[in-house]
Amino acid sequence: MLNYIQNIKEGDHTSFEIVFKLCHKKVYAYFLKKTASEDLAQELTQLAFIKLWNFKHTLSEAHELDHQLFRIAKTTLLDYFKKLANDERNLKLYYNRISEEADDQNQNFETNQRLEVALNLLPPTRKKVFILNRLQGYSYKEISEQLSISPRTVEKHISLAVKQLDGYAYLPMFILLVKFLR
């Protein structure tokens, strides 16, 4: 086997093919025992031999080729399990983030629905004035110019809207939430 090590280090494909044929079944059996999956064992076996070829310059003539090949196989298996754990962790993080976003969207939808129900109790002009001021942040002067009414009328609409909606204890919280979410 020492000849094979030197030949593989020099890039001899024939020696590599011989080693592949001699050791393939043993490496495959190792992976099959560790993974209990024929497909995965085959894939990992291929990866181990690819690594053997790609890192042929690191082979040592002081150690048996079998030992070096199985060290490569062991690190290939460890790399696979690390990748699997990392993928699982990333999948959990992604799932948690998506779940949180879905919960937030549901909560925003419910908040908007409740706010809409409460605002629909107001007369149309009062509703519009209230929305422009409390939800969109327009000043009384800006609203008065936009709707062609006096600032005093805008103030009166806001006052009446607040009194009318006073029975909805949850409304101030919704208004703050909607302002914050936009």
N, C-alpha and C positions, 0 to 999 in steps of 0.2 A: 504493500500500500504506500510505502514511502516514495516509490517511483511515481505513483499517481499524484501524490501531493506536489512533487516538483513539476510534473508535466502540467497539472492544472494551474499552478502558479504561473507557468510560462504561457498559459492560454491555449493549451491543447484540448480541442473539443472532443477528440476521440477518447482521451483518458477520462474526461468529465462524463461522457456518455457511459462508459464502462462502470464508473463509480455509481452513476445514477441507476443503472440496471442492477448492480450488486446490492445497493443499499435502499432502493426505493421501497421495497416491501417492509423492511424493518422500520423505516421512518414513518411510513403510512400507518403501520400497526401501532406505533407510539401515539400518533395523533388520534387514531380511531379510539384507542383506549382512553385517552384524556378527554375527548369531545363527544364520543358516542354518536358521531354523525359522519357518515361516509363521504358526503359532499364536502363538508368542512375539513375532514382529514385529508382528502385529495387536494383541496385548495392550499391548505397549510403545508403539505408535502411539497407542492410546487414552489411555494414561497421560500421554503427552507433551501431548496436546491438553487433557486434564483439567488438567494443571499450567498450561498456557497460560491457561486460563480462570480457574483459582483464583488465579493470581498476575498477573492482567491489570493490576493497579495498578502493577506494577513494570516494565511495558513502557516502552521509551524511544522517543520519536519521532526521536531522533538516529541510530538504527540501523535497518537494514532489518528488516522483520518476519521474513523468511526466516532471517536470521542469528540473530535472537533465538529463533526456533522451533527451529532446529538446536542452539543452545546448550542449550535445554531438553531436546531429544532426547538430546544427549550426556550430560547429567547424569542423565537418566532411565536410560540404559543403564548408566552407572557405578553408580548406586544399585542397579540390578538385579544387577550383578556382585558388588557388595559384599554384598548380601543373600544371594546364592548362596554366596559364600565363607564368610560367617558361618554360614549353615545347614549347610554341609558341615563346618565346624569343630565346630559344636555336635553334629552327628550323630556325628562321630568321638569326641568326648568322651563322649557318651552310650553309644556302642558299647563304648568302653574301660571305662567304669564298669560296665556290665552284664556284660562279660566278666570283670572282676575279681570282681564279686559272685558270678558263677556258679562261678568257680574256687574262691573262698572256701567256697561252699556245698558243692562237691564234696569239698574237703579236709576240711571239718567232718564231712561224712557218712562219709568213709573213716576219719577219726579215731574217730568214735563207733562205727563198725562194729568196728574193731580193739579198742577198749576193751571193747565188749560181749562180744566173743569171749573176751578175757582174763578178764573178770569172771565169765563163765559157767563157768569152771573152778573157781570157789570154791563151797563149800557154801552153801546158801541164806541161813542166818543170817549167816555170815561175809561174804557178798557184801553183804547189807543193811547190816551194821555198817560195812563199808568204804565203801560209797556214801554213807551218812549222814555219816561223818566226813570222808573225803577229798574227796568231790565236792560235798557239800552244806554242809560246814562246821560240822556239829553237834559240840558238845563231847562228851567221854565221858559226862559226867553227864547231858546231855540225851538221849543215845542210851540210856543205861541206864534212864532214866525212861520213855522212849517204848516200849522193848522189854521192860520189866520184867525186866531182868537187872542184875547188879552192874557198877559202873564197872570193876572189875578184870577181869570177863569181857569187857567191851567192849575193854579194853586188850589182852587175850589174843587176841581175834578179829582185831584190827588187826595185831598182831605176826605172827600166823600167816598172815594174808592177804598181808602184805608179803613174808614169807619164801616163800610159795607163788608169788607173782607175780614174785619176784626174777629168775627166768629170762627174763622179758620185759623186755629192756633198754629197749625203747621205751616201756614203760608209764608211768614217771614223767613223760616228756614229754607223753604223751597226757593224763594227769591234769591237768597244768598247763594244757594247751591247752583242755581242756573247762572247767576252772574259769574260765579267762580269757574264753572265748567265751560263757559264760552270763551 
